[in-house]
């Protein structure tokens, strides 16, 4: 089986910190889920979906700066490219 950019083992899953999105308005949640679903069904570039999630969740809801979001994306891109290069 081929893992993603970072593979998380079941024993490590309990150590993952997830944001509390309980107060995120249902309208935003429903819209995000619809867009994510459509993007997955249509095999869209993952970056389009990530851009939307970054904007709506990380920036608007969690107030994470775009500078920090950009750093997160750079790390993801680096890890993704590194994994792809190893697979060649």
N, C-alpha and C positions, 0 to 999 in steps of 0.2 A: 504494500500500500504506500502511496506517495503522500507525504505530509505537505502542509502549506508552507508559507514563509517561515513560520516558527511552529513547530509541532509541540503541542502540549499534551503531556501524558495524563491519564486519569488521576494519578496520585498528586499531580501538580495543580489540578483544576481548582481545588479549594483555596489556593494561594492567589488566585486572580482577583484583583480589585475591579469591580464594576461600578459605574456611577448609578446613583439612585434616580431613576427616571419616572418615579411614581407621580410627580407633579407636572410632568410634561403633558400639555393639553392633548386630549384624545384626538382632536382634529389634526394636530401635527403628527402624532403617532400614526394615525390611519393613513395620512398622506405619504409619510416616509415609507411605510410598509408597502403601499401600492406601488410607489416608484421603484423601490428595491426589487419587488417581485417582478415588475415589468422588465427592469434592467437585466435581471437574472434570466428570465424567459427568453429575452431577445439577445442574450449573450453580449451585452454592452461592455465596453471597457470599464473595468472596475473603478478606475479613477473618477468617472462621472458619478458613480454612486458614492464614493468616498468624499468627493467634493460637497455633495449635498449633506451627507451625515456630518462632515466637519463643520459646515456652516450652521446647520440647524441644532445639532446636539452640542458639539464642542464649543463653538463660539457663542451662539445665541443663548443656549440653555445653561451651559456650564461656565460661561464667561472666560474661556481659555483664549488667550490672544492668538491672532493669526501668525505672529512670529513663532510661538510655541507649536501651533498646529503645523506650520511649515517644517519645523524641526522634526516633528513626529513623522511627517510624510517623507522627509529625506532619509530617516532611519529605515522606514518601511521600504523605500525604493532601493536603498543599499542592500538590505537583507534579501529582497526579492531578486535583485540582479545577481547577487552572490550565489544564491541558490540555483538560479537559471544557468549561470556559468559552470557550476559544478556538474550540472546534469548533461553537459555537452560531451 
